Amino acid sequence: MMEQAKRNSKITNMRALAILLVVLGHSIILYDPQWGLYRSVNVCSVLEIIKHFINVIQMPLFFSISGYCFVFSAAKLSSMSGGKFIIEKAKRLLIPYCVIALLWMIPLRLVSHYSPWEGLSLIQILGKVFSGVDNGHLWYLGALFEMFLLSLIVEKVIFAKNKSVAVMLVILVFALGLAVVSIKIPADYLFVKNFTKNYYWFFVGSLINRWRTEERVNKIAAWILLGVSAAGVCVLVLCSGSFHWVISALAQYPVVTLLLVAAYVLFPQGDNSVVSAYSKNSYGIYLFHSPLIYPVFCYCADMSPVIVVCLTFVVMHLIAFVLTSLLRKFGAGRMVIGERM
């Protein structure tokens, strides 16, 4: 019990870092020319580089945490029906997807003159959002739901009979194969592209937990892994123009895998009330923050980057945190943020 409590406190701290990186990445995305949905007359190379570094680690960290935590609930699956598990995950992921899309993201995009929707009817917009083609940050919920479905099948059909290291390595290679295939998928219909691209990270997180990597890898080895992988990330980000994009995309997987292993070993444990409160609200912050940047980028894009980032990262961040805290006080509100009523 003590060991699991320590591991849970570590995950709490890691989840706080993960949402902080995602919020910062969304807040400065205006200055990444690769985005292009809104434009600013100002160029900020520092924020552009920071965004590229965040891009490399944010989703691998987020999905690995989900995979790591799945292992704790996997032990209960032997006594739980698959249907009940699916219903629980639908409440956690799909209900927030629908509510946030209809009552939050779509209205905020419309008042922000979101250019890809110019001239479209409401029916066409709904089709894009719920087919997964243009659903903003909500793609994460749909892709994660599909990962849980596959994990349920793996747990019930494969691991119930054979949970050997060899079998897990085969699934890991399969997950990496899905990531390679995702490069050729043109659009994210029904979240398939992002599911195939990121399931590898989910499964890596589950393996880190199953193999108790924090105990098996000593601190010295972890620091070496951290140094090597951090150097690899720097090469991927700063020298990306020197490589073919396919090479850069594929090189990310071994480099970031080493970085994740080092992070799970070295990340500090221990409870902190501020970090715990932030981590507790992380899901709601994710749901509410991203759509809030659209009005800022629409009406304030040409202001100083300092002002824009202050609005997107500080003000909108705070609004998302407060909204999440308020909704938790009501039954229907907890349903919106994926919590039990």
N, C-alpha and C positions, 0 to 999 in steps of 0.2 A: 504493500500500500504506500509506504514512504517513497519507494522508487517511482511508482506511477505518479504520485503527487509532484515529485520533482520534474518528471517528464512533462506533466501537464502545465506546470508553471513555465517551463521552457517554451512550450508551444504557445502559451498565452503571450509571452514576450515576442516570439517570432511573428505571431499573427499581427501584433501591433506594428512591428516594423513593416510587414508586408502591406498593410493597408496604408501606412504612411507613404511608402514608395509609390503605390498606385495613385493616391491622391496627388502627390507631388507631380507625378508623370502627367496626369490629366491636366493639372494646373498650368503646366508650362508647354503643353503640346502645341500651342499657337506658334511657338518659335521653332518648331520642327517642320522644315519645308516638305517633308514626306507626307505630312498630314493633309494640308491644303484645303480643308473645308471652310476655314476662315483665314483671312490674310491680315497681316499687320505691316505698316510702313517701317516698323522697327525690326532690326535683325539683332539677335542676341546669340552669338556663337556658343557662349558658355552654357546657356540653358539648353541649346540644341544638343550639345555633347552630353550634358547630364541626362537629358531625355533618352539618348541612345544607350547610355549605361543602364538606366532603369529598365528599358525595353528588354534587355538581355536577361534580367533576373526576376522581374516582378511576377510574371505568370508562372514560371517554374517554381518559385517560392510559394505562391498562393496554392497552386494545385498540389504540390508536395505536402503541404500542411493538411489539405483535405484527405489525401491518401494516407498520411500518417495517422490521422484521427479515425479514418475508416476502420483501421485494424482494431481499435478499441471496441467498436460496435460489431465487428465481424464475429467476435466470439459469441454474440447473442443470436446470430443468424440460425444456428442449429435448432433453436427453440422458437424461432419467429418465422412466420410464413413469408414467402417472397412478396405476396400481395400487400401485406402490412408494411413491409419495408419500403415498397414503392410508394405507397400512400403517404408515408411519413416524409419521404424525400420530395414528393410532389408538393406537399404543404410547405416544406422548407424552401423550395426553389421555384416551382412553377406558379404558385399563387402570388408571391412577390413579383415574379416576372410580369404577370398580367396586370396587377394593380399598378405597379410603378410605370409600366409602359403606357397604360391608358390615362392615368391620373397625374402623371408627373413628367415623364420623358417627352411624350408626344406634345402636350401643351407647351412645354418650355422650348422645344425645338420650333414649334409653329410661331411663337411670338419672337423667336430669334432669327426668323427668315432663313431657316436651314435650307441651303441651296439645292441639295439632291431631291427635296420634296416640292420644290417650286412647280406649280402647275398640276400637281397630283391631287386626286380626290381623296377623301378620308378613307374610302374603301381600299384604294391603292396603297395608301400609307400603312393601313392596318395589315394588308397583305405582306408588305415588305418587313414590317416589324415582327409579325408572328411566323413568317416563313424563315426568319433568321437572316435574311439578306441585308437588312439595314436596321439593326436593333441596338446600335451603340454598345454601351458597356454590358447590356443584358445578355450578350452572347455567353458570358461566363456561366450564368445560371443554367442555360439550356445545355451547354457542353458538359457541365459538371453533373447534371441529372443523368445524361447518357453514360457518363463514366461510372456512376453508381449502379446503373442497370447492368453494365458489363461486369462490374466487380461482383454484383450479386450472382451472376451466372458463373463467374470464375470460382467464387467461394462455394456455391452449392454443387456445381458439377465437377470441378477439377480438384480444388483443395480439399473437398470432403473425402476424396479418395486418395489423393497424393499431394502432399505439401512439401516435397523434397526441394532442395536447392536447385537441382537440375530442372525441375518443372518450372520453378520461379524464373530461372534464367531464360528458359524458352519463351515464357510470357513477356519477359523484358525485351527480348529480341523482337518478338511480335509487335510490341508497343513501339519500338524504334522503327520497325517497318511501316507501321501506320503513319508515323511522323514523316517518313520519306514520301509516302504516297500523298500526304496532305499538300505537298508542294505543287502537285499537278491538279489539285481540285480547284476549279476556277472561282466558285462562289460558295458562301457558307449556307447553303440550303439546309434547314432543319439542324443547324449547328454541326453538321458532319465535318466540315473542314477544321473547325477549332477543336472538336472532339479528337479527331485523328492526330492533329498537331500536338495536342497537350496531354493525351492520356499517358504518355511515357512519364511525364513528371508526376502524375498522380500515382502511378505504380512505383516509381522510384521512392516516393514518400512512404508508401506502404512497406517497401522492402527495408528502408532505413529503420522503421519501427520493428518489423518482424525479426530482423537480424540483430536488433539491439546494437546498432552501429555506435551509439554514444559510448557503450561499454567496451566494444571490441577494438576501437581505434583510439590509441593513446593521444594525448594532447600534442606531443612533439610531431607525430605523424600528421595530425590534423592541421597544425600550423604550416607544415610543408605543403600539404594539399592546398591550403588556403592561398599560400604565396604563388604556387604554380598556376592554380585556376584563376586567381585574380590577374596574373600576368597575361593569361590566355584571354580573359575578357577584355583587357586593355587592347590587345592585338586585334581582336574581333571588332571592337568599336572604332579604334583610332586608325586602323589600317584596312577597314572594310572595302574601301575603293580599290584595293590592290588585289582582291580575290574575286573570283566569279561568285555571284550571289548564291549559287547552290552550295558551293564549298563553304561559304560563310554560314549558311543556314544549318548545314550538317555538322560543322565543327562546333556549333554551339552546344550540342547534346553532351559530348564527353566533357567539355570544359565546365559547363554549368553543373553537371552531375558531380564532379569533384568538388565544386564550390559548395553545393548543397550538403554533401557529406561532411565537409569541414565545418559548415555552419551549424549543423545539428550537434556536432561534438563540442564546439567551442562556445555556442551561444549561452549567455549567462542564465542561470536559474534564479529563483527567488521571486517573491511577490512584491509588487509596488502598486499602491492603490491607484495612482494616476494611470500607469500602464495597463493595469487590469481593467479599469473603467473604459479606457480607450479601446482595448481589445474586445471587451464585451459589446461595444457599440460598433465594431468594425464592419459587420455585415450591413447595418443600416447606413453607415457612412458611405460604404461602397454604392449602395442603391441610390442614395439621394445626391451625393456630391457631383458626379459626372454631368448630369443634365443641367446643373446650376452654372456650369462654365459657359454654356451656350449664350445666354444673355450678355455675359461679360464680353465674350469674344465678338458678339454681334455689334454691341453699342460702344465698347471701350477699347477695341483692338489697337487703335493707334495711340493710345495713351502710353506713357512711359512703362517699360516692362516691370519696373518696381511696383507701380500702382496696380497693373494688371495682375501680377502674381500675388500681391497683397489681397486683392479682391478674390481671386480664385482659390488660393491656397489657405488664406487665413479666414476671411469673412465667410466664404461659401463652405469651407471646412467646418467652421463653428456652427453654421446653420444646420448642416447635415447631422452633426453630433447632437444638437439640441432637439431636432426633430425626432431622431431615433430615441432619445431619452424620454421624450414626451409620449410617443406612441406606445412605449413599453408600459405605460400606466393604464392602458385600456386593452380590453380583450381583442377587439377588432384591430387595434393598432399593433398588437403583438403578432397578429396574423400577417399583417403587411410586411413586417420585417422577419417573417419566417419562424416566429417563436410560437410555442403552444399557448393557446388562449387560457 
